[in-house]
């Protein structure tokens, strides 16, 4: 009898906890918390590359993926591009992919911009900003997501960063090597 009572109390406590989590999540969404967030799987996408090829996020499963939303007119975006290029060059050819998604702009502006700043990482196109605004719910540019090899968002950054710091290089190394 005591065991049955303990079991019922445990079950009720579990259900209350589960209900509160569901309610909290609903309240977070209603209060404007942005998704996706860390510890959520990245929304899938298929976008054209600057070279015209269709690129799917799922093509990069098994790699650490660096997704950066940016625009040529964005001054803060420009400040982080050199460090992104260094990071791309450092990890290119390993289980690492960098996808820079150009948001809502004329395609004719992108190639000269890349040439001017000697940027060689892959660029995808989101001319109507549908991917950025609807799936990733970006709130500003630049906005960066780092995914682990399973597609889980492990880092989100709004605003420019120096991606070539010792700490971040070590973090990328650990993620790539699986340590």
N, CA, C and O of each residue as an XYZ file, in Angstrom:
716
protein
N       0.814     -1.193      0.000
C       0.000      0.000      0.000
C       0.862      1.265      0.000
O       0.583      2.209     -0.739
N       1.921      1.282      0.839
C       2.813      2.445      0.890
C       3.513      2.654     -0.447
O       3.662      3.787     -0.905
N       3.937      1.571     -1.065
C       4.636      1.667     -2.347
C       3.706      2.240     -3.405
O       4.121      3.060     -4.224
N       2.455      1.811     -3.389
C       1.489      2.319     -4.353
C       1.258      3.820     -4.137
O       1.166      4.568     -5.110
N       1.165      4.264     -2.906
C       0.974      5.676     -2.583
C       2.188      6.492     -3.031
O       2.035      7.572     -3.601
N       3.381      5.984     -2.776
C       4.604      6.669     -3.205
C       4.640      6.770     -4.727
O       4.995      7.814     -5.276
N       4.275      5.695     -5.402
C       4.229      5.682     -6.854
C       3.247      6.741     -7.370
O       3.567      7.468     -8.311
N       2.067      6.834     -6.768
C       1.072      7.811     -7.198
C       1.564      9.240     -6.967
O       1.363     10.113     -7.812
N       2.203      9.474     -5.834
C       2.744     10.805     -5.547
C       3.816     11.159     -6.571
O       3.847     12.274     -7.093
N       4.688     10.204     -6.849
C       5.735     10.420     -7.847
C       5.129     10.723     -9.219
O       5.590     11.633     -9.907
N       4.114      9.982     -9.618
C       3.466     10.177    -10.911
C       2.812     11.556    -10.988
O       2.919     12.236    -12.008
N       2.138     11.970     -9.918
C       1.501     13.284     -9.889
C       2.555     14.382     -9.973
O       2.383     15.355    -10.707
N       3.648     14.229     -9.222
C       4.719     15.228     -9.256
C       5.319     15.329    -10.656
O       5.586     16.427    -11.145
N       5.528     14.194    -11.289
C       6.063     14.173    -12.639
C       5.131     14.887    -13.617
O       5.580     15.687    -14.438
N       3.838     14.597    -13.528
C       2.869     15.230    -14.426
C       2.793     16.738    -14.194
O       2.663     17.503    -15.151
N       2.872     17.170    -12.949
C       2.872     18.603    -12.637
C       4.116     19.261    -13.237
O       4.028     20.333    -13.835
N       5.273     18.613    -13.076
C       6.509     19.138    -13.638
C       6.419     19.227    -15.163
O       6.793     20.245    -15.745
N       5.934     18.185    -15.801
C       5.784     18.165    -17.250
C       4.836     19.267    -17.707
O       5.127     19.969    -18.676
N       3.725     19.426    -17.035
C       2.765     20.470    -17.373
C       3.394     21.851    -17.235
O       3.197     22.714    -18.091
N       4.150     22.062    -16.160
C       4.767     23.383    -15.960
C       5.796     23.688    -17.049
O       5.929     24.837    -17.473
N       6.524     22.667    -17.502
C       7.483     22.868    -18.594
C       6.759     23.262    -19.869
O       7.186     24.178    -20.571
N       5.671     22.579    -20.169
C       4.896     22.892    -21.373
C       4.336     24.305    -21.295
O       4.391     25.050    -22.273
N       3.801     24.676    -20.142
C       3.241     26.015    -19.967
C       4.344     27.069    -20.080
O       4.150     28.100    -20.724
N       5.499     26.817    -19.457
C       6.599     27.777    -19.528
C       7.058     27.979    -20.964
O       7.307     29.106    -21.391
N       7.168     26.894    -21.700
C       7.605     27.014    -23.090
C       6.616     27.860    -23.881
O       7.017     28.704    -24.683
N       5.331     27.634    -23.658
C       4.310     28.442    -24.319
C       4.413     29.895    -23.917
O       4.244     30.779    -24.756
N       4.687     30.162    -22.648
C       4.831     31.536    -22.184
C       6.069     32.180    -22.791
O       6.049     33.364    -23.126
N       7.143     31.417    -22.935
C       8.353     31.967    -23.530
C       8.103     32.368    -24.973
O       8.521     33.438    -25.414
N       7.422     31.505    -25.698
C       7.129     31.829    -27.088
C       6.202     33.033    -27.170
O       6.390     33.908    -28.015
N       5.207     33.080    -26.298
C       4.261     34.184    -26.319
C       4.934     35.493    -25.911
O       4.528     36.563    -26.363
N       5.956     35.417    -25.063
C       6.610     36.642    -24.602
C       7.660     37.147    -25.584
O       8.291     38.174    -25.333
N       7.855     36.452    -26.685
C       8.753     36.941    -27.707
C      10.139     36.330    -27.684
O      11.030     36.830    -28.372
N      10.360     35.263    -26.918
C      11.670     34.630    -26.950
C      11.905     34.097    -28.358
O      11.027     33.480    -28.961
N      13.082     34.344    -28.857
C      13.355     33.966    -30.230
C      13.773     32.497    -30.338
O      14.453     31.960    -29.463
N      13.360     31.882    -31.403
C      13.767     30.527    -31.726
C      14.322     30.568    -33.133
O      13.852     31.402    -33.907
N      15.246     29.772    -33.524
C      15.827     28.721    -32.700
C      16.823     29.290    -31.699
O      17.393     30.363    -31.899
N      17.007     28.573    -30.664
C      17.943     28.934    -29.613
C      18.953     27.809    -29.456
O      18.863     26.778    -30.123
N      19.906     28.020    -28.573
C      20.868     26.968    -28.275
C      20.111     25.740    -27.779
O      19.053     25.842    -27.157
N      20.678     24.593    -28.072
C      20.140     23.293    -27.681
C      18.862     22.919    -28.416
O      18.126     22.041    -27.965
N      18.589     23.567    -29.533
C      17.529     23.165    -30.446
C      18.204     22.737    -31.741
O      19.293     23.212    -32.062
N      17.564     21.844    -32.484
C      18.109     21.485    -33.786
C      17.868     22.636    -34.751
O      16.812     23.268    -34.735
N      18.855     22.895    -35.583
C      18.765     23.984    -36.552
C      17.691     23.668    -37.586
O      17.599     22.537    -38.062
N      16.880     24.665    -37.934
C      15.890     24.447    -38.994
C      16.577     24.094    -40.313
O      17.595     24.683    -40.676
N      16.009     23.133    -41.011
C      16.594     22.713    -42.282
C      16.350     23.791    -43.342
O      15.443     24.614    -43.212
N      17.158     23.771    -44.368
C      16.959     24.701    -45.477
C      17.602     24.163    -46.733
O      18.444     23.266    -46.700
N      17.181     24.736    -47.835
C      17.809     24.533    -49.143
C      17.848     25.900    -49.802
O      16.810     26.511    -50.054
N      19.049     26.370    -50.078
C      19.236     27.697    -50.666
C      20.212     27.609    -51.833
O      21.073     26.730    -51.863
N      20.077     28.513    -52.787
C      21.055     28.543    -53.879
C      22.360     29.168    -53.396
O      22.366     30.093    -52.583
N      23.455     28.642    -53.915
C      24.758     29.247    -53.626
C      24.985     30.382    -54.615
O      24.241     30.531    -55.585
N      25.995     31.161    -54.368
C      26.357     32.251    -55.270
C      26.705     31.694    -56.658
O      26.556     32.374    -57.673
N      27.170     30.441    -56.670
C      27.534     29.798    -57.936
C      26.350     29.109    -58.607
O      26.505     28.508    -59.670
N      25.147     29.191    -57.984
C      23.943     28.638    -58.592
C      23.565     27.233    -58.159
O      22.511     26.739    -58.560
N      24.374     26.584    -57.366
C      24.097     25.230    -56.905
C      23.154     25.263    -55.701
O      23.280     26.137    -54.843
N      22.212     24.322    -55.628
C      21.308     24.221    -54.471
C      22.052     23.540    -53.323
O      22.624     22.463    -53.495
N      22.039     24.170    -52.166
C      22.732     23.659    -50.985
C      21.706     23.373    -49.899
O      20.871     24.219    -49.579
N      21.780     22.164    -49.333
C      20.896     21.776    -48.229
C      21.721     21.677    -46.950
O      22.854     21.195    -46.963
N      21.139     22.138    -45.851
C      21.829     22.014    -44.574
C      22.094     20.542    -44.268
O      23.142     20.207    -43.715
N      21.168     19.668    -44.618
C      21.330     18.238    -44.332
C      22.557     17.634    -45.013
O      23.047     16.591    -44.581
N      23.062     18.276    -46.073
C      24.276     17.803    -46.750
C      25.498     17.868    -45.829
O      26.512     17.223    -46.094
N      25.400     18.638    -44.759
C      26.536     18.863    -43.866
C      26.425     18.107    -42.549
O      27.211     18.346    -41.632
N      25.465     17.204    -42.445
C      25.342     16.404    -41.227
C      26.639     15.636    -41.031
O      27.195     15.095    -41.987
N      27.119     15.586    -39.805
C      28.396     14.951    -39.511
C      29.551     15.933    -39.485
O      30.692     15.554    -39.222
N      29.250     17.208    -39.760
C      30.266     18.259    -39.701
C      29.817     19.334    -38.721
O      28.623     19.506    -38.473
N      30.775     20.044    -38.174
C      30.479     21.250    -37.413
C      30.134     22.303    -38.453
O      30.885     22.500    -39.408
N      28.997     22.987    -38.276
C      28.537     23.955    -39.275
C      28.439     25.343    -38.652
O      27.835     25.529    -37.596
N      29.040     26.298    -39.324
C      29.037     27.704    -38.939
C      28.123     28.418    -39.927
O      28.457     28.539    -41.106
N      26.975     28.891    -39.454
C      26.009     29.591    -40.310
C      26.007     31.057    -39.910
O      25.794     31.395    -38.746
N      26.248     31.927    -40.891
C      26.303     33.356    -40.613
C      25.364     34.098    -41.555
O      25.490     33.992    -42.775
N      24.416     34.852    -40.986
C      23.524     35.707    -41.776
C      24.158     37.097    -41.849
O      24.540     37.660    -40.824
N      24.269     37.644    -43.048
C      24.972     38.897    -43.249
C      24.435     39.631    -44.484
O      23.596     39.108    -45.218
N      24.937     40.850    -44.695
C      24.606     41.636    -45.893
C      25.779     42.557    -46.213
O      26.541     42.937    -45.325
N      25.912     42.904    -47.468
C      27.025     43.764    -47.884
C      26.924     45.169    -47.295
O      27.948     45.814    -47.072
N      25.721     45.652    -47.042
C      25.529     47.002    -46.502
C      25.735     47.066    -44.989
O      25.752     48.154    -44.413
N      25.889     45.919    -44.350
C      25.977     45.811    -42.887
C      27.415     46.074    -42.417
O      28.305     45.252    -42.637
N      27.631     47.218    -41.774
C      28.969     47.586    -41.286
C      29.455     46.593    -40.223
O      30.605     46.160    -40.302
N      28.638     46.211    -39.231
C      29.111     45.218    -38.247
C      29.479     43.871    -38.891
O      30.376     43.176    -38.413
N      28.788     43.510    -39.969
C      29.120     42.259    -40.671
C      30.548     42.322    -41.206
O      31.312     41.363    -41.100
N      30.887     43.470    -41.782
C      32.216     43.647    -42.371
C      33.312     43.461    -41.321
O      34.383     42.937    -41.627
N      33.044     43.889    -40.082
C      34.077     43.822    -39.046
C      34.458     42.391    -38.683
O      35.567     42.154    -38.205
N      33.550     41.426    -38.905
C      33.883     40.053    -38.535
C      34.305     39.180    -39.715
O      34.747     38.047    -39.520
N      34.175     39.690    -40.919
C      34.453     38.875    -42.111
C      35.897     38.368    -42.182
O      36.118     37.217    -42.559
N      36.868     39.189    -41.834
C      38.276     38.748    -41.904
C      38.521     37.591    -40.939
O      39.230     36.645    -41.284
N      37.948     37.649    -39.743
C      38.145     36.551    -38.788
C      37.378     35.302    -39.224
O      37.801     34.179    -38.948
N      36.254     35.504    -39.903
C      35.533     34.344    -40.449
C      36.379     33.662    -41.521
O      36.462     32.435    -41.564
N      37.000     34.453    -42.377
C      37.846     33.886    -43.433
C      39.013     33.108    -42.835
O      39.336     32.018    -43.308
N      39.647     33.654    -41.805
C      40.756     32.941    -41.149
C      40.274     31.623    -40.562
O      40.951     30.602    -40.684
N      39.118     31.642    -39.932
C      38.550     30.419    -39.346
C      38.225     29.412    -40.443
O      38.498     28.220    -40.307
N      37.641     29.904    -41.528
C      37.319     29.029    -42.656
C      38.587     28.372    -43.209
O      38.614     27.162    -43.433
N      39.624     29.162    -43.426
C      40.876     28.626    -43.964
C      41.512     27.620    -42.999
O      42.066     26.608    -43.428
N      41.430     27.900    -41.715
C      42.036     27.015    -40.709
C      41.376     25.629    -40.705
O      42.059     24.617    -40.555
N      40.053     25.588    -40.870
C      39.329     24.318    -40.729
C      38.827     23.731    -42.044
O      38.222     22.659    -42.051
N      39.067     24.411    -43.141
C      38.650     23.926    -44.458
C      39.267     22.551    -44.712
O      40.442     22.329    -44.422
N      38.471     21.635    -45.251
C      38.972     20.297    -45.537
C      38.821     19.333    -44.373
O      39.149     18.152    -44.495
N      38.331     19.824    -43.254
C      38.077     18.970    -42.094
C      36.567     18.852    -41.923
O      35.817     19.280    -42.800
N      36.114     18.293    -40.833
C      34.675     18.150    -40.586
C      34.091     19.478    -40.109
O      33.548     19.581    -39.009
N      34.217     20.480    -40.959
C      33.789     21.840    -40.657
C      33.256     22.473    -41.928
O      33.846     22.320    -42.998
N      32.148     23.179    -41.814
C      31.596     23.897    -42.964
C      31.183     25.292    -42.524
O      30.627     25.478    -41.441
N      31.458     26.258    -43.371
C      31.014     27.627    -43.125
C      30.048     27.995    -44.235
O      30.365     27.874    -45.418
N      28.858     28.449    -43.839
C      27.843     28.881    -44.784
C      27.451     30.309    -44.441
O      26.779     30.551    -43.438
N      27.867     31.244    -45.265
C      27.528     32.645    -45.072
C      26.287     32.922    -45.921
O      26.336     32.831    -47.147
N      25.183     33.257    -45.270
C      23.914     33.449    -45.974
C      23.669     34.943    -46.155
O      23.422     35.675    -45.197
N      23.745     35.369    -47.405
C      23.519     36.767    -47.747
C      22.020     37.039    -47.748
O      21.256     36.380    -48.453
N      21.616     38.016    -46.952
C      20.199     38.267    -46.709
C      19.703     39.470    -47.499
O      20.281     40.555    -47.432
N      18.626     39.263    -48.248
C      17.843     40.320    -48.864
C      18.568     41.371    -49.664
O      18.354     42.561    -49.432
N      19.402     40.992    -50.580
C      20.096     42.016    -51.363
C      20.298     41.568    -52.801
O      20.134     40.395    -53.138
N      20.653     42.518    -53.626
C      20.914     42.288    -55.034
C      22.159     41.408    -55.181
O      23.221     41.726    -54.646
N      22.019     40.327    -55.894
C      23.111     39.368    -56.069
C      24.338     40.015    -56.727
O      25.463     39.577    -56.488
N      24.138     41.040    -57.543
C      25.261     41.669    -58.243
C      26.215     42.391    -57.291
O      27.336     42.717    -57.681
N      25.792     42.647    -56.052
C      26.647     43.329    -55.078
C      27.568     42.377    -54.322
O      28.574     42.798    -53.753
N      27.220     41.099    -54.321
C      27.904     40.147    -53.443
C      29.292     39.778    -53.954
O      30.261     39.838    -53.196
N      29.406     39.399    -55.218
C      30.700     38.956    -55.746
C      31.771     40.048    -55.640
O      32.884     39.749    -55.207
N      31.484     41.296    -56.015
C      32.502     42.348    -55.849
C      32.897     42.547    -54.376
O      34.056     42.830    -54.073
N      31.943     42.401    -53.484
C      32.219     42.530    -52.046
C      33.194     41.443    -51.600
O      34.170     41.727    -50.905
N      32.928     40.197    -51.999
C      33.802     39.082    -51.636
C      35.212     39.280    -52.197
O      36.202     39.019    -51.513
N      35.292     39.735    -53.430
C      36.598     39.978    -54.054
C      37.346     41.103    -53.357
O      38.550     40.999    -53.119
N      36.643     42.170    -53.031
C      37.265     43.326    -52.379
C      37.927     42.942    -51.054
O      39.005     43.439    -50.724
N      37.272     42.052    -50.295
C      37.786     41.676    -48.979
C      38.461     40.300    -48.971
O      38.742     39.761    -47.901
N      38.722     39.727    -50.144
C      39.405     38.431    -50.279
C      38.728     37.331    -49.466
O      39.385     36.609    -48.717
N      37.419     37.212    -49.619
C      36.648     36.209    -48.889
C      36.361     35.032    -49.807
O      35.878     35.209    -50.925
N      36.663     33.824    -49.327
C      36.522     32.633    -50.171
C      35.519     31.614    -49.627
O      35.262     30.601    -50.279
N      34.951     31.862    -48.450
C      34.003     30.894    -47.897
C      32.721     30.868    -48.740
O      32.401     31.840    -49.424
N      31.987     29.740    -48.683
C      30.765     29.614    -49.483
C      29.694     30.618    -49.057
O      29.492     30.872    -47.870
N      29.016     31.179    -50.056
C      27.936     32.130    -49.811
C      26.646     31.568    -50.393
O      26.598     31.144    -51.547
N      25.610     31.575    -49.575
C      24.275     31.170    -50.004
C      23.406     32.415    -50.084
O      23.702     33.435    -49.462
N      22.328     32.320    -50.858
C      21.484     33.487    -51.112
C      20.097     33.329    -50.492
O      19.425     32.315    -50.681
N      19.693     34.344    -49.757
C      18.352     34.423    -49.171
C      17.790     35.800    -49.537
O      17.604     36.649    -48.666
N      17.518     36.020    -50.844
C      17.172     37.364    -51.308
C      15.903     37.943    -50.687
O      15.824     39.157    -50.497
N      14.935     37.139    -50.373
C      13.705     37.637    -49.758
C      13.736     37.591    -48.240
O      12.743     37.910    -47.587
N      14.860     37.200    -47.678
C      15.050     37.073    -46.222
C      14.085     36.083    -45.574
O      13.868     36.132    -44.363
N      13.511     35.194    -46.366
C      12.545     34.232    -45.810
C      13.206     33.273    -44.835
O      12.658     32.990    -43.770
N      14.386     32.771    -45.195
C      15.086     31.838    -44.309
C      15.467     32.552    -43.011
O      15.217     32.050    -41.916
N      16.065     33.713    -43.152
C      16.531     34.455    -41.977
C      15.367     34.836    -41.060
O      15.435     34.617    -39.850
N      14.317     35.394    -41.617
C      13.223     35.931    -40.799
C      12.241     34.871    -40.328
O      11.803     34.903    -39.178
N      11.886     33.926    -41.203
C      10.837     32.965    -40.833
C      11.364     31.723    -40.131
O      10.787     31.281    -39.138
N      12.446     31.162    -40.634
C      12.947     29.918    -40.035
C      13.920     30.165    -38.891
O      13.866     29.483    -37.867
N      14.808     31.134    -39.062
C      15.812     31.392    -38.024
C      15.442     32.578    -37.132
O      16.067     32.806    -36.096
N      14.439     33.316    -37.538
C      13.930     34.451    -36.760
C      15.043     35.393    -36.310
O      15.132     35.772    -35.142
N      15.869     35.751    -37.252
C      16.972     36.650    -36.936
C      16.433     37.993    -36.465
O      15.373     38.447    -36.895
N      17.189     38.613    -35.574
C      16.773     39.911    -35.049
C      17.724     41.023    -35.482
O      17.457     42.200    -35.241
N      18.809     40.660    -36.108
C      19.773     41.650    -36.575
C      20.864     40.979    -37.378
O      20.914     39.754    -37.496
N      21.730     41.800    -37.925
C      22.859     41.271    -38.687
C      24.139     41.846    -38.102
O      24.153     42.997    -37.666
N      25.187     41.085    -38.084
C      25.254     39.658    -38.394
C      24.649     38.829    -37.263
O      24.556     39.269    -36.116
N      24.249     37.636    -37.622
C      23.758     36.668    -36.645
C      24.334     35.315    -37.034
O      24.239     34.894    -38.187
N      24.931     34.640    -36.059
C      25.678     33.408    -36.337
C      25.179     32.269    -35.466
O      24.868     32.448    -34.288
N      25.112     31.090    -36.078
C      24.766     29.855    -35.382
C      25.885     28.859    -35.616
O      26.352     28.696    -36.743
N      26.318     28.189    -34.547
C      27.298     27.119    -34.670
C      26.575     25.831    -34.300
O      25.985     25.719    -33.225
N      26.630     24.858    -35.213
C      25.951     23.574    -35.022
C      26.977     22.486    -34.765
O      28.057     22.481    -35.356
N      26.627     21.563    -33.877
C      27.500     20.410    -33.692
C      27.261     19.426    -34.830
O      26.474     19.707    -35.734
N      27.919     18.299    -34.798
C      27.852     17.343    -35.903
C      26.482     16.700    -36.076
O      26.207     16.106    -37.119
N      25.611     16.811    -35.058
C      24.264     16.254    -35.167
C      23.255     17.287    -35.647
O      22.099     16.945    -35.897
N      23.671     18.547    -35.779
C      22.765     19.599    -36.214
C      22.173     20.406    -35.070
O      21.300     21.247    -35.286
N      22.644     20.156    -33.855
C      22.175     20.877    -32.677
C      22.881     22.224    -32.581
O      24.100     22.299    -32.738
N      22.126     23.284    -32.324
C      22.719     24.609    -32.160
C      23.422     24.644    -30.808
O      22.790     24.486    -29.764
N      24.732     24.853    -30.838
C      25.506     24.896    -29.593
C      25.975     26.308    -29.260
O      26.435     26.573    -28.149
N      25.853     27.214    -30.233
C      26.232     28.604    -29.970
C      25.443     29.508    -30.905
O      25.253     29.199    -32.081
N      24.990     30.629    -30.358
C      24.302     31.643    -31.152
C      24.896     32.989    -30.783
O      25.067     33.299    -29.604
N      25.209     33.785    -31.793
C      25.773     35.110    -31.560
C      25.024     36.135    -32.398
O      24.901     35.987    -33.614
N      24.529     37.167    -31.745
C      23.918     38.287    -32.442
C      24.910     39.433    -32.365
O      25.297     39.862    -31.278
N      25.316     39.922    -33.524
C      26.330     40.965    -33.573
C      27.666     40.377    -33.976
O      27.837     39.158    -33.996
N      28.619     41.249    -34.299
C      29.917     40.773    -34.788
C      30.767     40.165    -33.684
O      30.653     40.532    -32.514
N      31.616     39.233    -34.078
C      32.559     38.579    -33.167
C      33.900     38.434    -33.875
O      33.983     38.475    -35.103
N      34.932     38.265    -33.082
C      36.223     37.870    -33.622
C      36.250     36.346    -33.529
O      36.407     35.796    -32.439
N      36.100     35.669    -34.651
C      35.995     34.209    -34.679
C      37.358     33.533    -34.683
O      37.433     32.304    -34.701
N      38.418     34.296    -34.667
C      39.763     33.742    -34.760
C      40.529     33.863    -33.441
O      41.754     33.986    -33.446
N      39.821     33.829    -32.325
C      40.502     33.896    -31.028
C      40.976     32.503    -30.622
O      40.463     31.493    -31.105
N      41.946     32.466    -29.743
C      42.482     31.181    -29.261
C      41.377     30.319    -28.654
O      41.306     29.118    -28.914
N      40.515     30.937    -27.842
C      39.449     30.181    -27.176
C      38.468     29.570    -28.174
O      38.070     28.414    -28.034
N      38.078     30.360    -29.189
C      37.131     29.832    -30.169
C      37.777     28.783    -31.067
O      37.134     27.797    -31.427
N      39.037     28.984    -31.431
C      39.745     27.984    -32.238
C      39.808     26.660    -31.472
O      39.567     25.597    -32.046
N      40.130     26.724    -30.184
C      40.169     25.509    -29.352
C      38.783     24.861    -29.270
O      38.668     23.637    -29.334
N      37.738     25.671    -29.130
C      36.378     25.128    -29.065
C      36.013     24.427    -30.374
O      35.453     23.331    -30.355
N      36.331     25.060    -31.519
C      36.075     24.420    -32.811
C      36.880     23.130    -32.946
O      36.362     22.121    -33.427
N      38.138     23.158    -32.527
C      38.986     21.957    -32.580
C      38.343     20.807    -31.808
O      38.286     19.677    -32.292
N      37.859     21.111    -30.597
C      37.228     20.071    -29.767
C      35.976     19.535    -30.419
O      35.747     18.325    -30.423
N      35.158     20.423    -30.973
C      33.930     19.979    -31.614
C      34.229     19.109    -32.838
O      33.572     18.092    -33.060
N      35.221     19.514    -33.625
C      35.563     18.760    -34.836
C      36.139     17.403    -34.490
O      35.806     16.401    -35.123
N      37.003     17.367    -33.484
C      37.649     16.093    -33.127
C      36.748     15.218    -32.262
O      37.035     14.038    -32.060
N      35.653     15.795    -31.747
C      34.721     15.002    -30.934
C      35.176     14.798    -29.512
O      34.684     13.898    -28.831
N      36.111     15.619    -29.044
C      36.626     15.478    -27.671
C      35.893     16.382    -26.720
O      36.192     16.395    -25.526
